[in-house]
Amino acid sequence: MPTTKRLFIGVVAVIGAALLVFCGYVWLSLHWSYSKGERAGYMQKFSKKGWLCKTWEGELLLTTVPGAVPEKFEFTVRDDAVAQQLFANAGKRVVLTYAQHKGVPTSCFGDTEYFIEQVQVAQ
């Protein structure tokens, strides 16, 4: 076997292995959550944005007591059905169930590390 052919096969094998490791890392970061929880508040902003990869991004205003300065909770929605629930309940107080995924490699999967899984209207 000529040396150039062996070198080519070696380079292709290294690139293939690196690609396989990267894909495994992306899968793991999207399917293994660091934390899970709920946040309640009023949805302030919700839109589909991005240049190449469009993702649903939003902001929830968290208020502890009336008159206090609200804290912003930025989130990402990957499921279109959940996005439609948020649109249907715009302006209402909602409870968002989220999973936090640390280390997601690009913004093609979302701008934040908080991914909304469920929406409930608060009473």
N, C-alpha and C positions, 0 to 999 in steps of 0.2 A: 504494500500500500504506500503510495507516495506521501511525502511529508506534508505537502499542502493539503491533501485530502484529509489526513489525520487532524491537522490543525483546524480545518473547517469544521469537522465533526465535533472536535473539542469545544470550539467557540459556540456552536449551535447548542451543545449539551449544557454549557454554562448559562447561556441566555435562557434556555428552556427551564432550567432549575430555578433561576432567579425569578422568572415569571410565575412559576408554580408556587414559590414561597410567597411572592407578593399577593397572588390570588388567595392563598390560604389566609394570609394576614387580613385582607379586606373582608373575607367571609367571617373570620373570627371576630373582628371588630364590630361588624354589623349584627351578629347573632348572639353575642355574649355581652350582656349588659353589666355595667359597673354598679348601677343603682336603679331602683324603680321607686316611683312615688306619685303623689298627686299635688297639683297646684290649683287653687281656685282664684278666680278674678274675672275681670272684664276684658274681652278681646279688643285690643286697640287697633291692631293692624294685621292684615292677612293677605298675602299675595303670592303669586307664582313668579319666581324671578331667577335670573341667571342668564349668562351669555350663551353658553353651549348646553349645559345641563340645567334644565328648569326644575326647581324644587319649590314646594310650598313652604313659605317662611312666615312666621307671625310673632306678635308680641302680645303678652297678657299683662294687664296692670293688676298687681297684687296690692290690696289695701287691707291693713290690719284693723284700723278703726277709722271712722269717718273723720275727715279733716287732716289725716296723716298723709305725708308725701308717699305716693305709691311707688313700689319697686317694679321694674320691668323684668319679665321673664320671657326670653326669646326662645322660640322653639321651631322645630321642623316637623312637617307631616309628609310621610312617604306614601300613605294609602289615600287614594282618591275618594273613597267612601267616607273616611274620617274628615277629609277636607270639605266635602259637601255638608257634613253635619255641622262643621264650624260655620260655614256660610249661612246655613239655615238658622243658626242661633246667634247671629251677629247682634251685638248690643245687649245680650243677656249675660247674666253671671253664669259662668261655666266652670266645671271641674274637669281638669285635663289629667288623664293618667299617662305617665311618661316612662320611658326607659332611657337612661343615660348611657351613651356609648362613647367611651373615651378612645382617642387615637384613630378615628376614621380619617383615612389618608387624604382625601380631596373633598372639595366642596360640591362635587357632582352628586354626592349622597346626601348633602345638606350642609347649611352654613353653621348650624349649631350642633352640640352633642346631645341635645334633648329631643328625642323622637316621640311624638304623641301617638298613643295606641288606642285611646278611647276618649270620648267626649260625653259628659253628662251635664244637663242643665241643672244649676243649683236652685234650690227653693228659697 
